[in-house]
Amino acid sequence: MAARPETAESTPIGITPSDLPAHVRFAPDTGHIMLFDQRMLLMHGFSLGEMRRELIAKLGLDETREMFMRLGYQQGIEDMKRIKALGSGDIEECLALGPRLREIEGFVRNNPLQAMHYKEGEAFYGDYIWSASWEGEAHLAHVGLSGEPACWMMVGYANGFCTGLMGTPVVWREVECVAMGHAHCRVIGKPLDQWDDADKDVRFLRIEEFVDGPGKGRLGIRSSDNAAASAQTTTFGELMGASAGFNAVVQLLTKVAPTDATVLFLGESGVGKEQFSKTLHAIGPRANAPFISVNCAAIPSELVEAELFGVEKGAFTNATLSRPGRFERADGGTLFLDEIGCLPLPAQGKLLRVLQEQEIERVGDTRSRKVDVRIVAATNQDLRSDVAEGKFRSDLFYRLNVFPIEIPPLRDRREDIPLLLNLFLDRYCRKFNKSLSGVSEKAFDALWSYEWPGNVRELENLVERAVILADAGGRIDISHLFAGGEQLGSHIFSVSPVGQLVNAFQQGQNKTVSPAGLEAVLDLVLDQGQSFDALEQLILERAITRSKGNVSAAARMLKLGRGQMQYRMNKPK
Ligand SMILES: [Zn+2]
């Protein structure tokens, strides 16, 4: 394969159609099916076909066709972006992958009469027979015979994929369709300006909203593409995420930032509470005033009050100079009190008084000083139970709990992992002035299935270590990320080229048994001079042992039915 330029931003992967199934991953334990970094849904074709029929009945054919074409167009654009990001930059190669991807997604089988081609100076052209078209069959089953082609979503997809890839509007048209009674569907694709009556295709698609019109040169995917992208990925200061959990936090943050309300961040350690606090400060009206951070757990309890409120000369024997505390330094800005649950009870009482009166007294001073500080606190403890146990003052808790924001742990927002991975890869490749060609599939699977007890901070640390360990120009592999000892999940499955679900971690281990290795084992067995029946018994018993006595599991291991397995075990010797 030709060398191709790759950056840390992409996750370059092998790029032949038979490599594509491995990019579907089933993670039943986390409730995700992923295609590259996109969440997919295994839903019933029947229910979608039925909804399609209802929409036709309610909105009419034209409206429904438009909606489904646009839905398909979106899907085509999203898949095009992933295929393009595989790092090839070779349009011919990407064009070969698109039809295969659609087959993997279960929509259609593509048989090229003339496979899509594009060469510099030549016009785009493609001609395919579609068999097993989901939409054509659904139209026949739910709506009945059609007077016109009915594979709307599928044509929309082809338009989106090719238009995005070619950078100029490409229109596909069905010239035969099973919904019309033909034996199969057939589609032809050409640039928009090569159809002399493309109005009717464009009208349904409103293609002018997606691309610059014909003759306007290169693509400017506009409104729809950008809207979709920003709905998926939110970049917010230094924060980045795509998950529902992350977006909920960002929305709360946006609402509360313009106010002076006290905010209490809750969440496990490492979820980024300080980052969120800094962002809250940066997007609020106090952005130009100081952001002062205090980790209440890191200060010895006898010094907490001096740290927070300052010291007046002579307060203790070694207080030879007066100095302001963090409250005074944060005047006009934001004071971030991290691990607030670790604040000793006497300091809690003083903090409460400051919050109520908005003035502080330095230790050893009798004078009070006015301060104007927005308080943002954070904890990974359950403050309510601390209150119940008498470890935390209830009046202070209610004062702080005005606007609580809970940041979900990373394992509950795995959709953010690919984005954060790219962010940190980029950061540490720059820092160590190193260029890498991305992350191996196995490493990505491991990152996806890991439980992340240390959350985003742990991910950042692992990526930093991996960037140091990986060979320049090479890919990051599991061994670079995980030093060992981490509990890597094994309940993640990918799809083999022939469509079998395989455990994503065991897959590689199986490959290590080479035919030569197997031959050596067989020689060893034959040298033992065992009878064939005895060998069969040995294999059966071994399978039973490995499946911990579960006969059905042992049978599956040997690709036998349970009955066959039982028969072989019990047959007279
Ligand atoms: Zn059709």
Boltz pocket constraint, residues with backbone or C-beta under 6 A from the ligand:
constraints:
  - pocket:
      binder: B
      contacts: [[A, 133], [A, 135], [A, 136], [A, 149], [A, 150], [A, 151], [A, 174], [A, 176], [A, 177], [A, 178], [A, 179], [A, 184], [A, 185], [A, 186]]
      max_distance: 6.0
